[in-house]
Amino acid sequence: MSVPVTNAPEKINSKKPIDILKLTGILYILFAVITAAVAIIHVSGINILREFMPQGFVFLNAVRNYALPAGVMPYFFYFLFIFSAFRVFLGYMSIKFRTTPDKGKTLGFLGKIDLWIVIPLTVFSLFFFDGFGFMWFPILSYAPTMLLLSGSAKLDNRPGRAAREESRTAKIFLIPAFLGLTFMTYIPLTAVFGISLFNWHIPFAPEFAGFRNLIDLFSEGSFFWGSVWLTVIYAFLAVFLGLVYSMIIALLLNRKIPGRVFFRTAFYLPFIIPVVSSMLIFRLIYAHNGVINNIINMFGGERVHFLFENATIIPAIAMIAVWMSGNIIVIKMAGLANIPRSYLESAEVDGANAWHRFWKITIPCMSPIIFYNMLMSLITNMQVVIPSLMLTSGGQSGATVIPRSFRFIAYELYMTAFSAGQLGRAAAISFGMFVLIGILTAILFLTSRKWLFYEGGGPA
């Protein structure tokens, strides 16, 4: 018995996607009307509700006044007319094809296009629009986009529909997190790069300088390379010693010993002590007449200027970071407690000694935790600034103890921005530090593939 074949698009019976897409179409048309109205208001020069618009940040006003080429804003409002027409089209498509399953893919594709228009619109509005009066519009514009992505996923009934619907739902819920990253990370980073293109000496107005600040920063003979070398040495030394120290302490505290709770608290306590207090304590310990030098002198040795001599200053500061690694100890203790006992018992039955069990079982099972601690410690220590601020000031004249060639990158950033008042140069240092940390992080991720092990899926 033959089954009649029809080419007519199948209609769905569920009312949920119908309602979502119908609401989506109405919102798109509504926002299209508002978009056109906003463009007409600003092109015509009518300042409706201008007195109710909050003002922007000072640095955003400066970026807008000095970085935005003249005559660009009218084209922005002309673009809003085109965008409003596109959204009318999206509203029409959402309402017309809300019951046609084979149009789910098309609606989803249009929703993605709309999303990637709204994102740069939001960024442009923050930097270059007068105050924050326009910010409400792109933020609220995400609502119909989210509804369109959700409704199109429920409408699409092609093979793999469940996976696509799950993927689009995940993307929808990631939008708020992405907005948070955009406003808290990506936009400030973009602002830093923009400011680095100016010679901006407070309180004078900025002057466009192109890439001059960045070129001077990476030129031969620049102080930046000395700071980079110093910071990298300190970071690698602090990370390596911290990982070894925390692993040894975690292994000891993971055993059943008397007073284990007390010792766990004692080793974690340095992490919660204020950093400034810790630096002041170690400044006294490292002093010429401090505890360490008194012990050295007791055994007949000569006193050492730990914070003056080039050979001792970086190891001395790195030991402070190692002493404050109580959080890493706690994380590694939790990881050691989660190693399957069956692995260790099987290895012991096969004749493996303690070293073999540690190197062949404990370290591979702990590799994800080691990788996480290594990554976070590297990023943290590459941005260190408090040791330079707390340990370098002093001397009889109050001058800096550490010479310029022994200042961390973040310290140079601080001094350039807040002492010298050169915001453009400081922004260039900040962007250079971001690039450097990004390179080191990428190298760590690439090399981790050879030694990172996950119990459920083998090597990463």
N, C-alpha and C positions, 0 to 999 in steps of 0.2 A: 504494500500500500504506500503510495507516494505521498509525501508531505508537501503541501503547497509552500512555495518560497515567496516571500515578499521583500521588497527593498525599502519598504516604508520604515522610518526610524521608530524604534520601540519607545513606547511611553512608559514611564515609571509610575508606580502606584503610591510610593511613599510620599507623604506630604512634607516631611522634614526638609529635604533639599529644595522642594518647591518654595517653601516659606522662606528659607534662608536666601535663595537667589532672588526671590521677589523683593525681600527687604533690601538685599544688596543693590538691586537695580534702582530702587527708590532713593537709597542713600547716595548712590553715584550721581544721579540726576540732581539731587539736592546740593551736593558738594560742587557739582559743575556750575550750578547757578551762583553759589557763593563765590567760587573762583572767578567767574566772569565779573561779578559785582565788585570784588576786591580790585581786580585789574582796572575796571572802569573808574572806581573811586580814586585810585592813585594816578592814573593817566590824566584824568580830568582835573586833578589838584584839589579834590574835595577831601578835607581832613576830618572825616567823621570819627568821633570817639578818640581823637588824638590825645586828649588830655587824660584819658584813662589808660593809656599804654605805658607800661613800666619801661624804664630806661635800661639800656644794656650796660655791660661791664666797660670799664675805661679802656682796657686793651682791645676789646672788640670794636669800640668806637674808633680807636686809632687805626686798627687794621682796615676798617671800612673806609676811613677818610683818606688813608695814604696808599692802600693796596688796591682798591677797586678803581679800575680805569674809568675815566669820565665818560658818561653817555651809555653806560652798561645797563643801568636800572630800567630805563624805558623798554629795552629789549626783554628784560625779565618779565615785565608785565605783559608784553606782547606774547611771550611764551605761555603765560597763564591763560590767555585766550585759547591757544592751541590745546593746552592741557584740559581746559574745561570742555572743549569739543570732544576730546578723546574720552573723557569720563562720561559724557552723554552717550557716546557709542557703547561704552562698557555697560552702562545702565540698560540701554536698549537690548544688548546681547544677553544680559543676565535675565531679563524678564521674558524675552522671546524664546530662549532655548533652555528655560528652567526645567522643562520636562523631556528634553531630548538627551538621552544618555551619550550618544556619540559626539556631542558637543562639549562634554566635560573636559577633554584634553585641551580644546581651543580656549575655553574659559579659564582654565588653569594657566595656560601660557599668557593670556592677556593679563591675568592677575599678577604674574611675575613681572611683566613689563611695567605695570602700574607701580609695583613695589619699588623697582629700581629707578623710577622717576621721583617718587616721594622722598626717598632717602637723600639724594643730593639736594632736593628742594628744601629739606629740613636743615641741612648743613649750611646752605646758602642763606637761608633766612636767619640763622643764628649769627653769622658773621657780618653780613652785608646789609641786612634790613635795619631800618631805624628803630633801635630799641628792641624789645621783645614782643611788641604788639602783634607781630605776624606769626609768632611761634605756635599759637593755638591752632592755626589752620593746618600746617603739615602734620602736627601730632594727631589731631582728630581725623585727618585723612587716612590714617592707617586702619581705621575701623572698617570701611567698606572693602579695603584690600584683604583684610583678614577674613571677612565674611565670604568674599569671592573665592579665595583659596580653599576655604572649608567647604563651601557649597559645591564647587567644581569637583572636589575629591569625592564627595558623596554621590555626585551625579555620574561620574565616570565608572562604567561597568566593564571595562576591558579586562583581560586576564591580568592578574596581579593588582586588582583594585584595592584589596586590603592593605597591601604594602604601600601603594601610592597614597592611600588615605592616611595611613599611619605617618608616612613621611611628611605629608603636607600639614598634618595636625602638629607634628613636632616642630616644623618650621614656624607655624603660627604662634605656638607657645614660646618659641625662641625670639620672637620679635621684641618683646619687652626687654629681655636680656641684651639683645643686640642694640636696642636704643640706649640702655644703660652704658654699655661699652662705648657706643658712639659718642655720648655726651661726656663721659668721664675719662675716656682714653683716646679715641680716634680724633675727636675734635680738638682737645688740648694739644695732642701731638701735631696735628696739622697747624694749629696756631703757633706752636713753638717753631716749626719749620718756616712759617710765614714771617715771624718776627726775626728769624736769623737772616733774612734777606735785607734787613735794614740796619743802618747805623743809628742806633737809638740810645742816646745818652741822656738819662734823666737829669733835669726836667725839660730838656729841649725836645723839639718835635723830631720824629724819626725821618731819616733820609734813605731813599732806596739805594742799596749797594749791590744788589744781585747776590752772587755767590762769593763775594769777597771775604766775608767772615769765615765761611766754611773752607775756602782755599787757604786763608792764612792759618787756620786751625791745623790743617793737615800738611802744611808746608814744612820743608826741612828746617830744623832749628827751632820749631815751635815748642813752647813749654808743654803742649798737649801730649806729645809723645812720651815725655818723662813721666807725666801723671798717669798715662795709660800703662806704662811699664810697671810703675810702682803699684797701681791698683790691681793689675793682673797678678803680680807676684803675691801681694797680700791676699787676694781672693783665693788663689789656688792653695796657698799655704794654710789659710784658715779653713777652707773646705776639706782639704786632705786630713789635717790634724783633727778637725772636728769629727769627721766620719770615723777615724780610727779610735779616738777617745770615746765617742759615744757608743761604738760597738763594744769596746772592752767593758765599759761600765754597765751597759745593758746586759751583757753576758754574765757578769758577776751578780748583778741585782736580780737576774732571772732565776738564780738558784735559791734554794730554801736555806737562807742563813738567818741567824738571830738578828733582830732589829731591822729587817728588810724594809719595812714601811718607813722607818726613820731615815734610812739611807736614801730611799727613793725621794723622799721629801727634801733631804739635804742637797742632793744633786740637781733637783729641779728648781730649787729656790733661786739660784743665780739668774735664771731666765726671767723671773717676774720682778727682780730688783730693777728699779729705774736705771736706765743706761747712764745717765749723768752721774748718779751716785756711784755706779761701778767704775766709771772712768776716774772719778775723784779718788776712790779708794786705791786703784792701781797706780795712779799718779804718785801717791804717797809710798806705795810699795816699791815702785821703780825709782824713787828719789835716790840721790847720792848717799843720803844717810838713812835710807829706807830699810825695810826688813831684809830684803834679798841681799843688799850690799853689806848689811851687818853680819849676816850668816857667812858670806864670802870672806869678809874681813876676819871673822872668828877663826876660820881655817887657814889664815895666812895669805889669802888672795887679795888682789887689788880691787878697789871699788870700781864699778863700771857705770858709765853714764848711759843707761839703757835708752833714754829718749833723746840723746844727743848724737850717738855714734851711728853711722850708716849701717854697720854690720848687725846691730842689735835692735834697731828701732822697729823694723817691720815684724820680726819674730815676736818682739815684746807685745806689739799691738795685736798680732794674730792670736797670741795666747789668751788675750782677753775674750776674743770671740769664741775660742774653744771653751773657756770657763763658763760662758753664758749659753752653751748649747744644751741646756736641760730639756728643751722641747724635743730635740732629736733623740735624746736618750729614751724619753717616754714612748715615742713612736716606734723605736726599734725594739723596746721591750714588748710592746703589743705585737709586733711582727714575729718576734721569737716565740711568743706564746702560741701563735697560730700555725707554727710549722707542724705538719702531721707527725705524730710520734711514731707512726708505723714506719716512716722513712728511716728515722734514726735507729729504731730497734732492728730493722732489717739489715742496715749497714753494720751494726754492731755484731749481729749474728754471723755475718759474712766475714768478720775479722777486721773491719775498718777501725783504726784507732781514732782518738779524739780529733786529731788534726785533719784526717781524711773526712770525718763526718762534718767538721766545720766547713772545710773548703769545698766539698763535693755536694753537700746537702744544705747546710745552713745558708751559705752565701747565695747559691742560686735561688733558694726559696725567698730570701730577703732582698733579691735584686730589685724588684719594683719599689720597695721602700727606700733602698739605698739610692736608686735613681731619683726618686722624688726629693729626698733630703739633699742630694747633691745639686739638683737643679735649683731648688729654692735657696739653698745656702749660697750658690754662685751668684744668683741674681741679687740677693741681699747684700753680700759682701762687695759686689761691684759698685754698689751705690753708697758705700760707707762714707760718712762725713763727720759723725760725732767724735771719733778719736782725734781727728785733726783739730776740731774746734776745742776739745777739752784738754788735750795733751800737748798742744803746740804753743799755746799762749803761756807766757810766764817769763822767767828770767828777771834779773834785777831791773831792767828797763822796760819790762812788759813786752819785749819784742817777740817775734815768732821764733820758736826754737827750731822747728823743722825748716830747712831752706826750701826755696821754690821747687827744686827738683825732687823734693820728697813730700809733695802734697797730693792728696787723692783727687780724682777727677771731680767728684761731687763738691769737694772743698774749693777747688778752683771755680766751679760753677757758682757757689755761694759767694765767694769773694768778688767775682766779676760782676754779679748781679746786684748785690746788696751793699758792697763796700765801694766798688768803682762806679756803680750805676750804669753799666753798659749792658743794656738788656739784649741788644742784638747779638753781641758777642757771647753773652751767657746762653742765649737760645741756641747758638751754634754749638757750644760745648755740650748742652743737653742733648741735642740731636745726635752729635757724634757719640756720646755715651750710649744712647739708645741703639745706634747701629752696632757698636762694639758688643753690647750685651746680646743683641739679636744674633750676631755671628757666633759668639761662644755658645749660646743656647742651641743654635742649629747644629753646631759641631757635636754637642753632647747628645742630641737626639739621633744624629746619624750614626755615631759610634755605639750607641746603646743597643742597636739591633744585633750586635754580635755577642752581647753578654746579658741582655735583659731576658728573663725567663718568667713565663706565666704558667702556673700549674695546670690550668685548664686548656691552654692552647699552644704550649711549647714556646719556642723563642719568639720574641716580639718582632 
